[in-house]
Amino acid sequence: MMKFSGYELLWLFFVYSFLGWIGETVYATIRQKKFANRGLINGPLCIIYGVGAVVISVTINELNGIWLFIFSMIYLTVIEWIAGHLIEKVYKERWWDYRERKWNLDGYICLFSSVLWGILGFLVIKFGNGLALLVFKLCPSFIIELIIWIFAAVLVVDILASYMLVTGRKGRFDKLERANNAIANATAKLGKWIALHVEKRITKAYPQMEKSAGVEKEAGFAKGCSFYKIILLFFIGAFLGDVTETIFCRLTAGVWMSRSSVVWGPFSIVWGFAIAAVTLLLYKYKDRSDSFLFWTGTLLGGAYEYLCSVFTEIVFGKIFWDYSGMPFNLGGRINLLYCFFWGIAAVAWFKKLYPKISGLIEKIPHLAGKIITWTLIIFMCCNIVVSCMALIRYDERGNDVKADRAWKTYMDEHYGDEKMQLIYPNAKMTD
């Protein structure tokens, strides 16, 4: 697996964001017969392309052939789907709409664009990254790092300014302008100018955009697909996932073994994030057919498990599961049978478990629900931090790295190899 430095990833992000902006702008200009500055922000960047390129470069650079195409298609389509929803939530507008195309999903994604994403992803991994990194390495390190920092700073300012000005905060500039203060007055004038520029640019770049209807908030605790419900579902999913995998291992392998992702408590973070993510992504489709939920769960579940496998290997230097001995596996990270399990789990979740669990969550009193949720959040944050420190030290001990810090000594005393092997029995060190 190819690994990248932080500067290399930022360089790839800016390169592909710029190339994506060129492609989108040329396409929109030809279609509208006038110049159209595309993108989420004012600068010449389409950050969805940069984000997508970085994600596939980190996660699937080891794949080849049809698998590289398929996984590029899945990951980049999900990113486009998420981006479409985020834009509609933030801007209260829909910037693109595929509802006139065949095989679309609510106009956010369609088969044609997904195939195009697969082709672009294949070209990025096979040819684009090599050329981009060649330019990166040819430039003096000081100059290229300075350029990246400047681009990053400008991007952050651009994103913050664009977000503030299109989310209803423009009225504050009128108050500032009326203030008897030279700095406030200048700030207000600059802010109003940028606000008008942003709105004008978006209107020209996306003439087909339509206003989205506002969603009425339901009364009661954690109604609908709210923040509190998603957090509580994460904990419930993490616990149920750990219990399910433990029982499955007992039935198939004849042994009781820990399936927890953290050092405190029976919680599988992989399952917790899966339940929270699938609920967030597919909530509006929960009443669709079983076949739709099954195949969507199979594809997303397989891609998600593959992503988790790569992430843990990169961050902790260990492989926590290996399906190399099973038929129809892909690099030992996923296999067809367990992908089908993800599909079955999606159907069971939305058709059987979610309605009952959701109803129980909504019966929790407001104050008690908030206290419970934030207490669990603090607990899990501490749990994850300690688990990461224990895993890092576990990996260092495997490489004969001596404890040279107080926290490392503490980890050696409280989370030695014997205890870590009980918590993570399937963890294997990688090169």
N, C-alpha and C positions, 0 to 999 in steps of 0.2 A: 504494500500500500504506500503510495506517495504521500509524503507529509510536507506541509507548507509552513513558512514562518509567518508571523503576524503581518509584516510589511508586504510579503508576497500576496497574502489574501486581500489586503487593502488595495494593492496594485491591481489585482484581477477584478476586484469590485469596481474600481473607477474605470478601468479599461472597458469592461462589458457594459457598464451603465452608460458610458459615452457612445459605444457602438450601438447599443439598443436605442438610445435617443436618436442617433442618426437614422437608423432603420425606420423607427416609428415616425419621425418627422418627414422623411422622404415619402413614406407611404401616405401619410395624412395630407401632405402638400400636393401630391399627384391626384389624390382622390378629391380634395376640396378645390384644387386648381388655384391655391394660394398658400403662402407659407404658414405653417402651423407648428408652433413650439410645443411638442408633446412632453409628457412627464408629470410627476407629482409635484415637482418643485420648479423654481425659476431657472436654475442653472441647466446647462446642456447635459443632463443626466436622466435616464430612466432607471431608477434604483431597483425596480423589480427585476430587471435583467442582471444587475450586479449581484443582488441577493441570490437569485437563482443559480448563477454561475458559480458563486462561492459554495453554495450548499452542495451542488453535484460534484464540484471539484474535490471537496473534502470527503464526501461520503461514498461516491461510486467510481472513483478513478481507477479502481482495480478491475472493473468489469470490462467486457469486450462484446463485440457483435450485437446480437439482438437484445441481450440483457441490458447492455448499456443504453440502447434506444428505449426499451420499455421503462427502465427505472428513471431515465431522464424525463420521459413523457409523464410519468406518475408524479414525480417530485415537482416539476415545473408547473404542471397543471394545478396541483394543490396550492402552490404559491400564488398562481394567478387567481384561483378561486378565493383564497384568503384576502388577497389584495383588493379584489372587487368588493367584498363585503366590508373591509375596513374603509375603503374610500366612500362607500355609501353611508357608513355609520358616521364618519368624520365630516364629510362634505355635504351629506344629505342629498347626494346626487349619484347617478349611475353614469360612469364615463364611457363604458362600452357595453354593447348588448348583442349577444349572439342568438337571440330568440328567433331570428329569421333563418338561421342555419339549421340543418338537420343535426340530430343527436346532440342537442345542447342541454345543459342543466340550469334552468332558470335564467338563461342568458349570460351567466357568469363565465362558463366554459363551454367548449364544444369539441367534437371529435377532430375537426379540421385543425383548430389551434393546438390541440393536444399532440397531434401527429407532427405539426410544425415544431412544437417544443421538443419533441423527441429527436428530431433531426438536428436542431440547433444544439441540444445538449451533447449529442454524439460528436458534432464538429468541435465543440468547445473542448471536450476531453481529449479527442484524438489529435487535433491540430492547433486550436486556438491557444490553449494554455502554454504549449511549447513555444510558440512565437512570442506571446506576451511576456513570458518569463525570460526569454532570450534578451528582449529589450531591457527588461529590469536588470539583468545581470551585466549588460554592457555599459549601463550608466554608472557613474561613480556613486557609491553607497550614500555619501553625504547629500548629494544633490537629489537623488531619488527619494530619500527619506524626508528631506525638506519639502519636496513637492507633495508627497503624500500627506504630510501634516498640514500643509496649507490647504489642500483640497478637502481634508477632513474637517478643518475648522470652518471653512466656507460652507460646506455641506450642512454642518450642525446649525449654523446661524440661519441658513436658508430654510431648513426644515422647521425650526422653531418659529421663524417669522411667518412662513406660509401657514403653519398650523394655527397660530394665534389669530391671524387675520381672517381666516376663512371659517372659524368656528364661533363667530358671534362676538368677538372681543373688540371689534372695530369701534364700537360706541365709546370705549374708554378713551380713544384718541380725541374725541370731541370734548370730553371733560378736561383732558390735558391741555388742549388748545386754548380753552377758556381760562386756564390757570395763569396767574400773574407770575410766570416763571419762564425765563428765556430757554432753559434747558428743556423743560416740559413742553414748551411751545414748539421747539425745533423737533423734539421727538415725535410729537403729535403729527406735525406736517409730514415728516418722513414716513411715519407709520401709515398715514392715510394714502400717501402716494404709492407705497408698496401694495396696500390693500387693493386699490383700484387696478394696479398693474396685474396683480395675481388674478383677480376676477376676470379682467379683460382677456388675459392670456388663456385661462381655462375655457372661457366661452368660445374663443376662436379655435383652440386646439381640439375641443370635444363638442362640436356643434350638435351631435346626436344625443348628448347627455340629457337625462330627464330627472326631474325632482322625484325623490322617493318619499312615499307616505310615511309619516311619523308613526312609531309604534307606541301605543298606549301602555303605560306601566300598570301592571296589575297590583292590586292591594294585597297585603299580607307578606309574610316572611318568605324570601327566596322563591318568589313566584316565577314561572316561566323558566328562562335560561339565564338566570341572574348570577352575579359574582358569587354570592354566598352559596347558592346551590352547586355551582361548578366546583368550588373548593371542597364542600362536604362530599360531593360525589367522588372527588379525587381520593379522599381518605377511605371512603367506603369501598371504592374499586381497588385501592392498594391492599386493603385488608382481605377482601374476598378473593383477589387474585393470588395472594400468598397462600391462603387456605386451600384454594382450588389446586394450585400447583403442588402443594405438599401432599394432598390426598392422591393426586394423580401419580406422583412419584412412588408413593406407598403401594398403589395398586399395580403399577407397571414394573417397577424395579424391586419391590419388596422391602424397601427401606424407608425410614423416616429421615428426611433431610431438610435443612433450612432452605427456603426459597426467598428469604427476605433480601431486600436491596440495601437495608440500613442496619445499623448495629443495635438500635433500640426498637424493639417491637416487631411484630409480624406484618411488615408492610412491603409490598412489591411496588416500587416506584414506577416500573415499566407499565404495570397494570393500572396504577392510579392515573398516570398521565394518559394512558390509552382511553380509559373510561371518560375522563374529563374532556379530552380532545374530541372523541367521537361524538359526545353529547353536544359539545359546542359547534362542531362542524355539521352534524347531521340532524340537529334538533328540529329544524323546519321540515325535514324529510322523514321524520319518525313514523309517520302514518303511511309511507309508501309500501309497496309490496315486499314480501319476504325475499323474493329473488333480487330485488334492487338492493336491499340492505345486505344480503349475503355477499353478493359480488363486490359491492362497494367496501364492505368490511374486509373481505379477502384481500383486495388490492391495497387498501390503506393499511391494513394490519401487517401485511408482509413488508411493505415499504417502511413502516414505522419500526418493526422489529429489526430490520436490516440497519436502519439509522441508529437505533439504540446500541446494536452490536459494535458498529464502527465507533460511535461516541465513547463507549466505555473502554474500548481498546486504545483509542488515542489518548484519553485523559488519564486512565489508571494503568495502562500497560498490561491489561489482563483480559482474557476472554472468559466470560461468565457462562456461556453456553456454546456448544459445538455440535452441529447436526451432521458432521461429515460422514458418520456411519449410517445415516438414514438415506433412503432413496429420494431422488428428486430434490436435492438440496442445492443451494447456491452459496458456494464458498464456506459452507458450514454455518452460515449466519441465519439462514431461513430454510425451510423445506415446505413442500407443497401441502403435506398433511396439516401442519400447524397453521399455514395460511388459511386453510379451510376452517380450522378451529376459530380463527379470528372472524371469519364470515359467520359461522354459527353463533359465536358470542355476540356479534352485532345484532342478529335477529332476536336472540334470547333477551338481550339487554333492552331493546326498545319495545318488544312485544310483550314481555313478561315482567322483567325486573324493574325497569325504569318507572312505569306508572305507579307501582306500589311504593318504591323507595322515595320517589318524588313527592307522593302524597304524604308520607310520614315526615319528610323534611319540612314541608309547608305547614305542618301542624305545630312546629316548634314556636314558642313565643318569641317575639321580636328581640327583646333584650337578651334572653337566654341564648338564642340562636347566634347573635353577634358575638357574645362573650365566648361561646363554645368554638365558633369558627376561628376567631383571632387567637385563642389559646392554642388550638391545633396548628395554626399557621406558625406561631412562634416555636412550638415544640418541634415541628417537622423541619423548620429552618435550622435549628440547633442540631437536630438529628442528622440532617444531610451534611452539615459542616463537619461534625465529628466523624461521620462515616467516610467522608472524602479524605480527611486527615489520616484516619486509620488505614484506608486503602493505599494512600500515597506512601505511608511509612511501611506498609506490608510489601509494596513493590520495591522500595529502597532496600529493605532487609534482604530481599531475594537477590539483589545486586551487590550485597555486602557493603552497603553505605552505612557508615556509623552515625549514631545519633549525635548531632552537634548543636541541637537546640532543645530548649526545655520541653516544648510540645512534643518533639520526637521521642524524648525519654519517657514522657507520660504515656504516649501511645504504645511504646515498647512494653511498659509495665502493665497497662490495662488491656491492650489489644494485641497480644503477642500472636505468633504464628498459629499456635494451637487453637486459640479462640477464633481467629479469623478463618481458619479452615473449617470450623464448625458452622460459622455464619455463611461463608461462601465456599461450600464444598466443591463446586464445579469450576472455580476460578483457576485459570491456567495462565502462566506468564507468557508474554509474547517477546519476540526479539526487539 
